[in-house]
Amino acid sequence: MEQIERIKQMELRLERAAAVVMEMSATLDMYESALEDIKALDEYYSSDEWKQDFADDEAGLLPKDLKRGVLSEDGIWNLLSDARELNDRLVGMLAVKTQNN
């Protein structure tokens, strides 16, 4: 019975790991396509254009119905910070895996 139980446990691990690998691959594809957006937001946030857009919003010069999450200082800052942390996490995971092989 020990052999049968081992095979069952390994089968469960295989099924679980295969599902996660497929999901992670799809998620990484989406993240990779978002990297261009993240770079553009980083450049915009540190630009004079963003400062002017922010000032104009503060002065009430922009339409009231305009979505302006990009002008919230916390919105872009938090996204960029989260992206950096995610990148560091991915690099760290790869470094540890490389050292173990």
Secondary structure as UniProt FT lines:
FT   HELIX           2..45
FT   HELIX           48..58
FT   TURN            59..60
FT   TURN            64..65
FT   HELIX           69..71
FT   HELIX           73..100
//
